[in-house]
Amino acid sequence: MSAILPVMLAASHLVLAAQDVPQLNVVPGCKAATTTQVTETRDEKGCLAEEYAARDMLKKEWDRYTSLEKAHCVQLTQLGGPPSYVEVLTCLQVARDARNVKRDGFTTGMGQ
């Protein structure tokens, strides 16, 4: 039983943390993206603008996603690199689309 307690506490923390749009420090990620840029059209200011636009979209749409989707996507963005609102938003949109396909079934595509 004692081994289960930390898992239960961590899981409850993720669900509680997912109730509101998370506060992410996206500045390090944008700085890193501009120092290792592949194209010359990406700059830190543009990166930050994209991140804050994604944050604003998350604030508008946050209640449309399930608690599990939010907890999963917030946790994923904090693994392996600087966090990103764009990454959280994209993850949630994919989760929503997968949920809708599962609910409605696949109705369009090749051969129709």
N, CA, C and O of each residue as an XYZ file, in Angstrom:
448
protein
N       0.818     -1.199      0.000
C       0.000      0.000      0.000
C       0.861      1.262      0.000
O       0.511      2.256     -0.636
N       1.999      1.219      0.722
C       2.838      2.408      0.808
C       3.435      2.785     -0.543
O       3.749      3.953     -0.772
N       3.595      1.813     -1.443
C       4.130      2.109     -2.769
C       3.089      2.794     -3.649
O       3.448      3.507     -4.586
N       1.836      2.592     -3.366
C       0.757      3.170     -4.172
C       0.519      4.639     -3.812
O       0.119      5.427     -4.668
N       0.758      5.006     -2.566
C       0.477      6.364     -2.105
C       1.179      7.438     -2.939
O       0.517      8.394     -3.344
N       2.497      7.333     -3.220
C       3.133      8.372     -4.049
C       2.526      8.487     -5.439
O       2.417      9.587     -5.981
N       2.133      7.366     -6.016
C       1.512      7.388     -7.342
C       0.168      8.101     -7.284
O      -0.151      8.908     -8.158
N      -0.615      7.804     -6.257
C      -1.918      8.457     -6.105
C      -1.763      9.955     -5.886
O      -2.523     10.746     -6.444
N      -0.789     10.347     -5.081
C      -0.566     11.772     -4.835
C      -0.112     12.483     -6.102
O      -0.565     13.591     -6.388
N       0.778     11.854     -6.864
C       1.252     12.462     -8.111
C       0.111     12.598     -9.106
O      -0.007     13.629     -9.770
N      -0.731     11.580     -9.223
C      -1.853     11.627    -10.157
C      -2.839     12.720     -9.764
O      -3.340     13.441    -10.627
N      -3.120     12.848     -8.473
C      -4.056     13.891     -8.047
C      -3.468     15.273     -8.280
O      -4.202     16.209     -8.596
N      -2.156     15.415     -8.131
C      -1.495     16.694     -8.396
C      -1.639     17.077     -9.864
O      -1.891     18.240    -10.178
N      -1.481     16.105    -10.770
C      -1.609     16.398    -12.192
C      -3.022     16.841    -12.538
O      -3.197     17.779    -13.315
N      -4.024     16.193    -11.983
C      -5.406     16.579    -12.274
C      -5.692     17.964    -11.715
O      -6.335     18.774    -12.382
N      -5.225     18.253    -10.501
C      -5.420     19.591     -9.937
C      -4.691     20.639    -10.756
O      -5.227     21.721    -10.997
N      -3.479     20.333    -11.187
C      -2.697     21.288    -11.967
C      -3.346     21.553    -13.318
O      -3.149     22.619    -13.902
N      -4.114     20.599    -13.819
C      -4.707     20.745    -15.141
C      -6.021     21.516    -15.112
O      -6.635     21.708    -16.161
N      -6.467     21.962    -13.945
C      -7.730     22.686    -13.868
C      -7.626     24.078    -14.480
O      -8.629     24.610    -14.957
N      -6.464     24.671    -14.478
C      -6.237     25.989    -15.068
C      -5.116     25.901    -16.091
O      -4.282     24.997    -16.033
N      -5.099     26.841    -17.025
C      -3.998     26.892    -17.981
C      -2.702     27.058    -17.187
O      -2.604     27.948    -16.342
N      -1.716     26.215    -17.450
C      -0.479     26.285    -16.664
C       0.313     27.549    -16.953
O       0.197     28.140    -18.027
N       1.112     27.949    -15.990
C       2.047     29.062    -16.174
C       3.361     28.461    -16.654
O       4.037     27.776    -15.886
N       3.732     28.700    -17.888
C       4.952     28.133    -18.453
C       5.953     29.236    -18.744
O       5.585     30.330    -19.170
N       7.215     28.936    -18.509
C       8.290     29.859    -18.865
C       8.777     29.469    -20.254
O       9.596     28.562    -20.400
N       8.271     30.154    -21.271
C       8.590     29.805    -22.661
C       9.809     30.552    -23.193
O      10.267     30.277    -24.302
N      10.334     31.487    -22.420
C      11.477     32.287    -22.881
C      12.698     31.417    -23.192
O      13.290     31.589    -24.258
N      13.103     30.494    -22.319
C      14.271     29.667    -22.646
C      14.094     28.870    -23.939
O      15.039     28.726    -24.714
N      12.899     28.360    -24.168
C      12.646     27.609    -25.392
C      12.766     28.477    -26.631
O      13.298     28.036    -27.649
N      12.277     29.707    -26.556
C      12.373     30.615    -27.702
C      13.818     31.067    -27.924
O      14.256     31.218    -29.064
N      14.545     31.279    -26.845
C      15.965     31.637    -26.996
C      16.725     30.498    -27.657
O      17.536     30.723    -28.556
N      16.460     29.263    -27.207
C      17.131     28.101    -27.782
C      16.755     27.914    -29.248
O      17.602     27.563    -30.069
N      15.505     28.145    -29.571
C      15.049     27.976    -30.952
C      15.721     28.960    -31.892
O      15.963     28.637    -33.054
N      16.024     30.145    -31.411
C      16.634     31.152    -32.289
C      18.141     30.968    -32.397
O      18.740     31.399    -33.382
N      18.764     30.342    -31.413
C      20.216     30.128    -31.505
C      20.551     28.913    -32.344
O      21.681     28.771    -32.810
N      19.572     28.026    -32.541
C      19.787     26.834    -33.364
C      18.857     26.831    -34.557
O      18.460     25.774    -35.047
N      18.516     28.005    -35.018
C      17.512     28.131    -36.077
C      17.967     27.507    -37.383
O      19.140     27.559    -37.752
N      17.006     26.918    -38.065
C      17.243     26.324    -39.366
C      16.989     27.365    -40.451
O      17.660     27.381    -41.483
N      16.020     28.225    -40.207
C      15.714     29.275    -41.170
C      16.016     30.630    -40.549
O      16.078     30.762    -39.327
N      16.200     31.607    -41.375
C      16.510     32.948    -40.884
C      15.253     33.763    -40.600
O      15.355     34.923    -40.200
N      14.082     33.190    -40.797
C      12.844     33.935    -40.602
C      12.322     33.826    -39.173
O      11.354     34.503    -38.828
N      12.922     33.012    -38.353
C      12.444     32.807    -36.970
C      13.314     33.611    -36.015
O      14.537     33.471    -36.003
N      12.670     34.454    -35.214
C      13.400     35.202    -34.201
C      12.706     35.029    -32.857
O      11.589     34.516    -32.790
N      13.364     35.453    -31.800
C      12.832     35.268    -30.457
C      11.494     35.986    -30.272
O      10.573     35.455    -29.652
N      11.401     37.186    -30.813
C      10.165     37.958    -30.679
C       8.988     37.242    -31.344
O       7.893     37.189    -30.785
N       9.217     36.698    -32.527
C       8.170     35.958    -33.239
C       7.786     34.685    -32.508
O       6.609     34.330    -32.437
N       8.782     33.999    -31.965
C       8.534     32.782    -31.198
C       7.674     33.088    -29.978
O       6.704     32.380    -29.707
N       8.022     34.129    -29.251
C       7.248     34.512    -28.064
C       5.828     34.910    -28.440
O       4.885     34.601    -27.713
N       5.670     35.588    -29.567
C       4.328     35.969    -30.023
C       3.486     34.725    -30.299
O       2.306     34.689    -29.950
N       4.082     33.702    -30.923
C       3.372     32.451    -31.178
C       3.000     31.762    -29.869
O       1.889     31.254    -29.723
N       3.927     31.747    -28.927
C       3.672     31.100    -27.639
C       2.527     31.801    -26.891
O       1.641     31.138    -26.352
N       2.547     33.117    -26.861
C       1.518     33.847    -26.128
C       0.167     33.789    -26.838
O      -0.874     33.830    -26.183
N       0.172     33.693    -28.160
C      -1.085     33.503    -28.896
C      -1.672     32.122    -28.568
O      -2.884     31.982    -28.407
N      -0.812     31.115    -28.472
C      -1.265     29.769    -28.100
C      -1.809     29.773    -26.674
O      -2.814     29.119    -26.395
N      -1.152     30.507    -25.768
C      -1.632     30.615    -24.382
C      -3.025     31.252    -24.351
O      -3.904     30.795    -23.619
N      -3.222     32.301    -25.142
C      -4.527     32.959    -25.194
C      -5.604     32.021    -25.728
O      -6.734     32.022    -25.239
N      -5.250     31.218    -26.735
C      -6.192     30.244    -27.293
C      -6.514     29.179    -26.242
O      -7.664     28.759    -26.113
N      -5.504     28.746    -25.497
C      -5.733     27.776    -24.428
C      -6.706     28.326    -23.385
O      -7.587     27.609    -22.909
N      -6.542     29.594    -23.035
C      -7.438     30.202    -22.048
C      -8.882     30.195    -22.539
O      -9.803     29.995    -21.747
N      -9.089     30.413    -23.840
C     -10.430     30.433    -24.403
C     -11.035     29.037    -24.488
O     -12.239     28.872    -24.294
N     -10.208     28.025    -24.778
C     -10.713     26.686    -25.063
C     -10.498     25.679    -23.935
O     -10.906     24.526    -24.072
N      -9.880     26.070    -22.837
C      -9.444     25.154    -21.784
C     -10.572     24.236    -21.299
O     -10.338     23.051    -21.062
N     -11.771     24.758    -21.152
C     -12.885     23.963    -20.626
C     -13.424     22.939    -21.624
O     -14.245     22.102    -21.251
N     -12.993     22.985    -22.854
C     -13.458     22.036    -23.870
C     -12.756     20.685    -23.772
O     -13.193     19.709    -24.383
N     -11.675     20.627    -23.009
C     -10.872     19.411    -22.909
C     -11.122     18.716    -21.580
O     -11.454     19.359    -20.583
N     -10.961     17.395    -21.575
C     -11.162     16.647    -20.342
C      -9.981     16.861    -19.393
O      -8.896     17.261    -19.813
N     -10.210     16.590    -18.121
C      -9.141     16.715    -17.123
C      -7.972     15.804    -17.458
O      -6.815     16.190    -17.289
N      -8.262     14.602    -17.930
C      -7.190     13.666    -18.287
C      -6.384     14.174    -19.482
O      -5.159     14.058    -19.499
N      -7.068     14.737    -20.484
C      -6.352     15.283    -21.645
C      -5.429     16.422    -21.217
O      -4.276     16.494    -21.642
N      -5.949     17.304    -20.377
C      -5.150     18.444    -19.917
C      -3.948     17.971    -19.106
O      -2.830     18.435    -19.328
N      -4.167     17.057    -18.174
C      -3.070     16.562    -17.342
C      -2.008     15.887    -18.199
O      -0.812     16.097    -17.993
N      -2.440     15.080    -19.156
C      -1.507     14.373    -20.038
C      -0.667     15.345    -20.860
O       0.554     15.207    -20.935
N      -1.317     16.317    -21.470
C      -0.606     17.245    -22.355
C       0.318     18.184    -21.581
O       1.406     18.509    -22.058
N      -0.096     18.619    -20.408
C       0.763     19.472    -19.587
C       1.989     18.684    -19.144
O       3.105     19.201    -19.155
N       1.775     17.434    -18.755
C       2.908     16.605    -18.332
C       3.861     16.368    -19.500
O       5.077     16.436    -19.320
N       3.335     16.093    -20.689
C       4.187     15.842    -21.855
C       5.062     17.034    -22.206
O       6.226     16.858    -22.566
N       4.530     18.226    -22.109
C       5.304     19.399    -22.511
C       6.443     19.697    -21.552
O       7.344     20.469    -21.880
N       6.412     19.099    -20.380
C       7.462     19.340    -19.405
C       8.545     18.258    -19.437
O       9.435     18.246    -18.587
N       8.471     17.361    -20.403
C       9.472     16.311    -20.548
C      10.448     16.646    -21.665
O      10.029     17.026    -22.758
N      11.714     16.514    -21.411
C      12.714     16.567    -22.465
C      13.061     17.913    -23.058
O      13.738     17.956    -24.085
N      12.642     18.990    -22.481
C      12.996     20.290    -23.025
C      12.150     21.380    -22.418
O      11.313     21.119    -21.554
N      12.366     22.608    -22.869
C      11.599     23.730    -22.326
C      10.107     23.580    -22.646
O       9.753     23.104    -23.725
N       9.244     23.978    -21.730
C       7.802     23.862    -21.971
C       7.330     24.837    -23.049
O       7.978     25.843    -23.337
N       6.178     24.504    -23.632
C       5.671     25.297    -24.742
C       4.142     25.287    -24.750
O       3.520     24.225    -24.701
N       3.544     26.481    -24.811
C       2.094     26.580    -24.947
C       1.646     26.012    -26.295
O       0.584     25.396    -26.384
N       2.439     26.212    -27.330
C       2.108     25.680    -28.652
C       2.022     24.162    -28.578
O       1.125     23.551    -29.160
N       2.962     23.561    -27.858
C       2.979     22.111    -27.709
C       1.757     21.615    -26.930
O       1.150     20.615    -27.314
N       1.394     22.291    -25.858
C       0.209     21.910    -25.078
C      -1.040     22.025    -25.941
O      -1.874     21.119    -25.947
N      -1.176     23.122    -26.663
C      -2.344     23.340    -27.510
C      -2.445     22.270    -28.596
O      -3.525     21.728    -28.831
N      -1.344     21.967    -29.250
C      -1.345     20.951    -30.302
C      -1.720     19.590    -29.736
O      -2.523     18.869    -30.330
N      -1.152     19.237    -28.605
C      -1.462     17.969    -27.946
C      -2.957     17.883    -27.628
O      -3.587     16.854    -27.873
N      -3.515     18.947    -27.090
C      -4.941     18.951    -26.741
C      -5.823     18.846    -27.979
O      -6.852     18.171    -27.949
N      -5.437     19.500    -29.056
C      -6.230     19.431    -30.281
C      -6.223     18.015    -30.857
O      -7.248     17.533    -31.340
N      -5.069     17.352    -30.806
C      -4.986     15.967    -31.270
C      -5.833     15.062    -30.378
O      -6.542     14.188    -30.877
N      -5.763     15.264    -29.062
C      -6.557     14.463    -28.125
C      -8.049     14.658    -28.378
O      -8.815     13.694    -28.366
N      -8.458     15.898    -28.605
C      -9.868     16.188    -28.881
C     -10.320     15.510    -30.171
O     -11.397     14.915    -30.222
N      -9.496     15.602    -31.209
C      -9.857     14.983    -32.480
C      -9.939     13.461    -32.342
O     -10.830     12.833    -32.914
N      -9.019     12.873    -31.590
C      -9.060     11.424    -31.370
C     -10.312     11.035    -30.599
O     -10.946     10.025    -30.905
N     -10.664     11.828    -29.607
C     -11.891     11.573    -28.828
C     -13.116     11.658    -29.738
O     -14.021     10.831    -29.629
N     -13.154     12.639    -30.625
C     -14.294     12.800    -31.524
C     -14.391     11.656    -32.527
O     -15.490     11.199    -32.840
N     -13.257     11.191    -33.032
C     -13.264     10.065    -33.961
C     -13.766      8.820    -33.243
O     -14.564      8.058    -33.789
N     -13.299      8.618    -32.028
C     -13.731      7.454    -31.249
C     -15.230      7.516    -30.982
O     -15.923      6.500    -31.048
N     -15.724      8.713    -30.679
C     -17.144      8.889    -30.379
C     -18.006      8.764    -31.634
O     -19.013      8.056    -31.633
N     -17.610      9.449    -32.697
C     -18.429      9.532    -33.901
C     -18.127      8.442    -34.920
O     -18.951      8.155    -35.789
N     -16.961      7.839    -34.817
C     -16.529      6.884    -35.823
C     -15.906      7.617    -36.991
O     -16.150      8.807    -37.187
N     -15.118      6.923    -37.752
C     -14.459      7.504    -38.913
C     -15.459      7.493    -40.053
O     -15.856      6.422    -40.513
N     -15.883      8.684    -40.525
C     -16.955      8.755    -41.505
C     -16.515      9.270    -42.869
O     -17.272      9.169    -43.835
N     -15.321      9.814    -42.966
C     -14.872     10.306    -44.263
C     -13.479      9.773    -44.526
O     -12.796      9.311    -43.612
N     -13.079      9.838    -45.737
C     -11.734      9.415    -46.074
C     -11.681      8.789    -47.440
O     -12.550      9.021    -48.281
N     -10.648      7.989    -47.656
C     -10.439      7.384    -48.960
C     -11.556      6.400    -49.267
O     -12.042      5.691    -48.386
N     -11.941      6.372    -50.494
C     -12.952      5.437    -50.951
C     -14.374      5.908    -50.711
O     -15.318      5.149    -50.933
N     -14.544      7.121    -50.271
C     -15.909      7.625    -50.051
C     -16.167      8.844    -50.881
O     -17.261      9.407    -50.829
